[in-house]
Each structure stands twice: as structure tokens, then as C-alpha cells.
Amino acid sequence: ERSGKPLMLMTYYNHVHRMGHGAFAAAAADAGVDGVLVPDLPPEEGEAWMAAAEGEGLDNVLFASMSTPEHRLRSVGGLTRGFLYCFAVRGITGLREGLDAEVGPFMRRVRACSHVPLALGLGISDPEQCRQAGRLAEGVVVGSALVKAAMDALDSGDDPAARAGELARALKAAMY
């Protein structure tokens, strides 16, 4: 049963391409997906996918990083639908000790270039980081920490869903 909250799907473009833009968008919509993020499809090359997604009522979510120049922020800020996914770290995904000092100024730059809600993610792994990110954005994305919690549970013979659920509840509580 759906919670009434948006359901997002992140996938690489090879899956979309192989299935076909229209078929992929239709299958995602039929499955109850509200939006799709295709991180390896630049918007300049994504016109056919974006049209198929829009035709099925799906939000095509784009992203921005701290190294994204202002002209590019304006471009992705105007093309993204639903929200703009902002990367909280420079470099690759994974757990971090704290939020990068540049995140606040970065989010101010993004806000000046976009009129959709912002979600902040990558490297956010504990309740304090979640609380800090929640002050800067309308949404917070946590991935690696939940995967690590599940894997740690498997290694110790515990229920991975329960362990990830405990972390998810703690992260959500930190936001409010």
C-alpha cells in the first residue's frame, strides 16, 4: 500500500534505452513511480526520454553538484521536474564524517537559479547530518548509510530490513 509520499526511481540510462523510452516510462508509471532520476543521461541528450516521462506524468529529476557552474544551474533548475537533487559532497557517494563546509553557499547558489524544491544527498549518513541538511533543503536523500546498515545486519545475522528501518526512523526524527 502506498504511503501517499512520492516514489522515486533512480536508474542508469542503459535500462531506459534498452526497454525504450515510452515503454520504460509507461512501466514506471504503472508501477506507481512518480519521478525518475537518470544520472548518466545529460539533459542535452535526454529530450526523447524527458518527453516520454512527461507523457506518462513522471517527473524527470535532474541534479547539481558544487562544481556546477551558474549557467548550468539555471539550465537544470529550469528543466528538472519535481525537485532538484543537490549533491552534498565533492567526489563520489559514500559515508562522510560531516557535511562539507561549502554546502551552505552551494545551496544558496542553487536557490537563486531554481524554483523547484531542493533535495540534498550524497554522504549524508547520520541523524545530525540529516538535521543539518534538512535546514538547507526541502528533502534529504540517504542511500549508502541505509545500504551499510542492511549489510552490517546481514553480517551479524540480524534482519537487514529491521536495521535499515531503525536508521531510517532515526534519520526522519532528526528532521522534525
C-alpha positions as CSV (number, residue, x, y, z in Angstrom):
1,E,0.0,0.0,0.0
2,R,1.3,3.5,-0.9
3,S,2.1,6.0,1.8
4,G,0.9,9.0,-0.2
5,K,4.6,10.1,-0.4
6,P,6.3,10.4,-3.8
7,L,8.1,7.3,-5.0
8,M,11.3,8.0,-7.0
9,L,13.3,5.6,-9.1
10,M,17.0,6.0,-10.0
11,T,18.3,4.0,-12.9
12,Y,21.1,4.2,-15.4
13,Y,20.2,5.1,-19.0
14,N,21.1,1.7,-20.5
15,H,18.0,0.2,-18.9
16,V,15.8,3.0,-20.3
17,H,17.4,2.8,-23.7
18,R,17.1,-1.0,-23.9
19,M,13.5,-1.1,-22.9
20,G,12.6,2.0,-25.0
21,H,11.7,5.5,-23.6
22,G,8.0,5.1,-23.9
23,A,7.9,1.5,-22.6
24,F,10.1,2.4,-19.6
25,A,8.1,5.5,-18.7
26,A,4.8,3.5,-19.0
27,A,6.1,0.7,-16.9
28,A,7.4,3.1,-14.2
29,A,4.1,4.9,-14.1
30,D,2.1,1.7,-14.0
31,A,4.3,0.6,-11.0
32,G,3.3,3.8,-9.2
33,V,6.6,5.7,-9.7
34,D,6.2,9.5,-9.5
35,G,9.6,10.5,-10.8
36,V,12.8,9.2,-12.3
37,L,16.4,10.2,-12.0
38,V,18.7,9.0,-14.8
39,P,22.2,10.2,-13.6
40,D,24.1,9.3,-16.7
41,L,21.8,11.0,-19.2
42,P,22.8,14.6,-19.7
43,P,19.7,16.9,-20.3
44,E,21.1,17.9,-23.7
45,E,20.8,14.3,-24.8
46,G,17.6,13.5,-22.9
47,E,14.9,15.2,-24.9
48,A,13.2,11.9,-26.0
49,W,13.3,10.5,-22.5
50,M,12.0,13.7,-20.9
51,A,9.1,13.8,-23.4
52,A,8.2,10.1,-22.7
53,A,8.4,10.7,-18.9
54,E,6.3,13.8,-19.1
55,G,3.8,11.9,-21.3
56,E,3.3,9.4,-18.5
57,G,3.1,12.1,-15.8
58,L,6.5,11.3,-14.4
59,D,8.9,13.9,-13.0
60,N,12.3,13.9,-14.7
61,V,14.6,14.8,-11.8
62,L,18.0,16.3,-12.6
63,F,20.9,17.0,-10.3
64,A,23.6,19.6,-9.5
65,S,26.9,19.4,-7.8
66,M,29.1,22.0,-6.0
67,S,31.2,22.3,-9.2
68,T,28.2,23.0,-11.4
69,P,28.6,26.5,-12.9
70,E,25.9,29.1,-12.6
71,H,24.7,28.9,-16.2
72,R,24.3,25.1,-15.8
73,L,22.4,25.6,-12.5
74,R,20.0,27.8,-14.3
75,S,19.6,25.3,-17.1
76,V,19.0,22.2,-14.9
77,G,16.9,24.3,-12.5
78,G,14.6,25.1,-15.3
79,L,14.4,21.6,-16.8
80,T,14.1,19.5,-13.7
81,R,10.6,18.5,-12.5
82,G,9.5,17.6,-9.0
83,F,12.8,18.7,-7.3
84,L,16.4,19.3,-8.0
85,Y,18.8,16.7,-6.4
86,C,21.8,18.6,-5.0
87,F,25.0,16.7,-4.1
88,A,26.2,17.4,-0.6
89,V,29.8,16.3,-1.3
90,R,32.5,16.8,-3.9
91,G,33.5,13.5,-5.3
92,I,31.8,10.1,-5.0
93,T,29.0,8.8,-2.9
94,G,29.7,7.2,0.4
95,L,29.7,7.9,4.1
96,R,31.2,11.1,5.5
97,E,32.1,12.4,8.9
98,G,30.2,15.6,8.4
99,L,28.7,18.0,5.8
100,D,31.1,19.8,3.6
101,A,31.6,23.5,4.6
102,E,30.7,24.5,1.1
103,V,27.2,23.1,1.2
104,G,25.5,26.2,2.6
105,P,26.9,28.6,0.0
106,F,26.2,26.0,-2.7
107,M,22.6,25.6,-1.7
108,R,22.2,29.5,-1.8
109,R,23.6,29.5,-5.3
110,V,21.1,26.7,-6.4
111,R,18.2,28.5,-4.8
112,A,19.0,31.6,-6.8
113,C,18.9,29.6,-10.0
114,S,15.9,27.2,-9.5
115,H,12.3,27.5,-8.4
116,V,11.6,23.9,-7.5
117,P,12.1,22.2,-4.1
118,L,15.7,21.1,-3.4
119,A,16.8,17.7,-2.1
120,L,20.3,17.3,-0.6
121,G,22.0,14.0,-0.7
122,L,25.3,12.0,-1.1
123,G,27.4,11.4,2.0
124,I,24.5,12.0,4.5
125,S,24.7,9.2,6.9
126,D,23.6,10.1,10.5
127,P,20.8,12.0,12.3
128,E,23.0,15.1,12.9
129,Q,23.9,15.3,9.2
130,C,20.3,14.8,8.3
131,R,19.2,17.6,10.6
132,Q,21.8,19.9,9.1
133,A,20.8,19.0,5.5
134,G,17.1,19.4,6.4
135,R,17.8,23.0,7.3
136,L,19.2,23.7,3.8
137,A,16.8,21.7,1.7
138,E,13.2,20.6,1.4
139,G,14.3,16.9,1.2
140,V,17.2,14.8,2.2
141,V,18.4,11.7,0.4
142,V,20.2,8.9,2.3
143,G,21.4,5.9,0.4
144,S,24.8,4.5,1.4
145,A,24.1,4.6,5.1
146,L,20.9,2.5,4.7
147,V,22.7,0.0,2.5
148,K,25.5,-0.2,5.1
149,A,23.0,-0.8,7.9
150,A,21.4,-3.6,6.0
151,M,24.8,-5.2,5.1
152,D,26.0,-4.9,8.7
153,A,22.8,-6.7,9.8
154,L,23.4,-9.5,7.3
155,D,27.0,-9.9,8.5
156,S,25.8,-10.1,12.2
157,G,22.8,-12.4,11.4
158,D,20.2,-9.7,12.1
159,D,17.2,-8.7,10.0
160,P,18.5,-6.2,7.3
161,A,15.1,-4.6,6.8
162,A,14.7,-4.0,10.5
163,R,18.2,-2.5,10.9
164,A,17.7,-0.2,7.9
165,G,14.3,0.7,9.2
166,E,15.7,1.7,12.6
167,L,18.2,4.0,10.9
168,A,15.5,5.5,8.6
169,R,13.3,6.3,11.6
170,A,16.2,7.9,13.4
171,L,17.1,10.0,10.3
172,K,13.5,11.1,9.9
173,A,13.1,12.0,13.5
174,A,16.1,14.3,13.2
175,M,14.4,16.3,10.5
176,Y,11.4,17.3,12.7
